[in-house]
Amino acid sequence: MNKKVKLLILTQKVDKNDPILGFFHRWIEEFAKYCEKITVICLQKGEYNLPENVKVLSLGKEEISQKLKVYKVKSKLLFIFNFYKYIWHERKNYDTIFVHMNQEYVLLGGIFWKLFGKKIYMWRNHYSGSFITDIASAFCAKVFCTSKYSYTAKYKKTVLMPVGVDTDKFIKFKSSKVHKINNSILFLGRIASSKKVDIFVEALGLLKKQGIDFLADIYGDASPKDIPYFEKIKLRTQELGLKTILKFHDGVPNYQTPEIYNSHEIFVNLSSSGMYDKTIFEAMACERLTLTSNLNLKGNIDEVFLFKENDEEDIARQLVILLALSPEEKRKLSGTLRAFVLSHHNLSLLGDRMRKYLRKLDNNRYL
């Protein structure tokens, strides 16, 4: 990326207060340093505070009336109409397209952008995919992901990228700023079956059965479709006798999570290796002892931080080991985790890598 680039970004939401997607606000800020102009088209917008060279356009999800929400077909048609309106009206304001996660944008706009000489890049990092993903990827000059176990990692055009954590904000707080609770365990993320919160709760049940002293917190919201899953987890918490030990909290904006990480000793992530959750690296950057089953990290971090995927007994075993470490051992190991994030997954590293690919070519056409 350089000062000549006029970039179009397509993403699901621009809202710095969103618990899941709020991090992307910082990504846009970082990309804006290297671009002449950025136009963002999102499905929904909320609160944002972006540089002057960034324009945000919403497809209108936040403005749809409750009556229209009942008619899903009508709302989707409205989104598609707005999409084509924006990519046409803004065509002189961008020469390169960056699609974040949502392959549908490439499927809708790919032919248009190809006809008008626009270069397309897609970021998609997830274990699942289909021939639809393959079609979308065919339109792209490059496909970006962070995990070598992502569905999109199989393409020759795929580039593995840093996760992109703002290590200036995700840091270890001084003791005067936040109180860390000893023997405290944290889960932070969406409440969904893909995040395997149920396995986390089962592991905590095993710790209690062994008489291990600990406290735990779960921060996150469930989408409407995941509410039954969430209710089962709450019921299981009571069955395991964890009601006074494990507390549930609503999801919080991404910019507030450093304080939550810092108030706990251990962070646990159970997502599959194809996802490579950013929360893993946010916790590491805050120098929290981070326990994960993600195979991308094998050989990169100490084995004490890794457990067998979907194995609550192995999670419990590793938690017992981490809880038993001396304060000095905890400090030393947590420091190695932050060092790993700084050298491999810093947001500035992501910005530098993106600058390499999202640059204007001499043969780009301006309309």
HELIX and SHEET records of a PDB file:
HELIX    1   1 PHE A   24  ALA A   32  1                                   9    
HELIX    2   2 LYS A   61  GLU A   63  5                                   3    
HELIX    3   3 GLN A   66  VAL A   70  1                                   5    
HELIX    4   4 LYS A   72  HIS A   89  1                                  18    
HELIX    5   5 ARG A   91  ASN A   93  5                                   3    
HELIX    6   6 GLN A  103  LEU A  115  1                                  13    
HELIX    7   7 PHE A  131  ALA A  138  1                                   8    
HELIX    8   8 TYR A  151  LYS A  154  5                                   4    
HELIX    9   9 SER A  193  LYS A  195  5                                   3    
HELIX   10  10 VAL A  197  LYS A  209  1                                  13    
HELIX   11  11 PRO A  224  ASP A  226  5                                   3    
HELIX   12  12 ILE A  227  GLU A  239  1                                  13    
HELIX   13  13 ASN A  254  GLN A  256  5                                   3    
HELIX   14  14 THR A  257  ASN A  262  1                                   6    
HELIX   15  15 LYS A  278  ALA A  285  1                                   8    
HELIX   16  16 LEU A  295  LEU A  297  5                                   3    
HELIX   17  17 GLU A  303  PHE A  305  5                                   3    
HELIX   18  18 GLU A  312  ALA A  324  1                                  13    
HELIX   19  19 PRO A  327  HIS A  344  1                                  18    
HELIX   20  20 LEU A  347  TYR A  357  1                                  11    
SHEET    1   A 7 VAL A  54  SER A  58  0                                        
SHEET    2   A 7 LYS A  37  LYS A  45  1                                        
SHEET    3   A 7 LYS A   6  VAL A  14  1                                        
SHEET    4   A 7 THR A  96  HIS A 100  1                                        
SHEET    5   A 7 LYS A 119  TRP A 123  1                                        
SHEET    6   A 7 LYS A 142  CYS A 145  1                                        
SHEET    7   A 7 THR A 158  LEU A 160  1                                        
SHEET    1   B 5 LEU A 246  HIS A 249  0                                        
SHEET    2   B 5 LEU A 215  TYR A 219  1                                        
SHEET    3   B 5 SER A 184  LEU A 188  1                                        
SHEET    4   B 5 ILE A 266  ASN A 269  1                                        
SHEET    5   B 5 LEU A 289  THR A 292  1                                        
END                                                                             
